[in-house]
């Protein structure tokens, strides 16, 4: 621990002042510019532009069914639900294909430019 006993903040500040007093004015200007640029990048990476996503509750609605339903009623409701599900899946597939076509157009344009 005697190694750390030789360090003194007062001597370190005095040594830094002596070093800076021996520098030319343009060297000090460039030192300040370098410190500023480095500080800016450290601040930018530390900040990291974190934007919290606002809380949006995920509400799931559940249909209530009578306990005395017959099998025929259950099958009839399943056919209705299957039609709705099929339509929803077709809409999702169409939206996905449209999005892929948009990205394909962008990719083709970038390839045309050689990127």
N, C-alpha and C positions, 0 to 999 in steps of 0.2 A: 504494500500500500504506500510505500515511500515514493513510488513513482508518481502517483497522483498528488502527493504533497508538494511537489515542485511547481505545480500549476497555480497561477494566480490570475484572477480576472483583471486586476488592476494592471499587472504587467502585460497581459494580453492586449488590453485597450491601448496602453502606452505604445506597445510595439506596432499595433495597427495604425495609430496616429503617425508614428514616425515613418512607417512604410508609405502611407498615403501622402505625407508631406514631401517625399522624395519624387513623386510622380509628376509628370507634365499635366497641364490642364486638359488636354485632349484625351489623355488616358483615363482621367477621372470621368469625363463625359461618357466615354465608351463603357466604362465600368457601370455607370448608372443605367445606361441603355441596356446592357446585358442583364443586369439585375432586374430591371423592369420587364423585359421580355420573358425571362425565366419565371419571374413571379406571376406574370399573366398566365403562362401555360400551366403552372402548378395550380393556380386558382381555377382555371377552366376545367382541368381534369378533376379537381376535388369537388367542384360544384356539380358536374356531370349532368346538369339539366334534368334532374329528376322531377317528373311531373306526376304527382299521385293521381291515380285513376279515381274519379268520384264513385262513391259507393252506390251501387244500383242493386236493389234487392232482386233476387231471382225467385219470382213467385210462380209456383206450380199449382194450377187449378186442377182439382180432381172431381170427376163426375160422381155423383152418388147414384147407386142403382138400388132398385127394390130387391129385397132378399127373396121374394117369391117369383122371380122371373122364370119363364120357361126356356128350354133350350132353343126353341124356335125364335123367341125374342132375342136371345143372346146372339144367335147366328145372323139374324137380320141386322142387328146393330153392328156386328163385326163386318158385314158386307158394306154397310154405309161408311164405317171407319176406314175400311180398306180402300174404298174409292177416294176418300179425302187424303189418305196417306199417299196413294199413287199420284194424285194431282200435286201434292206438296213436293214429292220427290222429283217429279218432272220439272216443276218450277225451279227447284234447287239445281238440277242438272243443267237446265237452260242458262241459268245465271252463271254457273261455273264455266260452261262452254263460252259464253259471251266474254267473261273475264279472261279466259285463256286466249281468245281471239284478239283481245286488246293487247295483251302482252306479246302475242305473236307479231302484231303489227309494229310494236315498238322494237322488238328484237330484229325484225326485218329491216327497219329503218336504220338501226345501229349497225347491222351487218353491211348495209349499203354504204355507210360512211367509213367502214373499216374498223369499227370499234368492237 
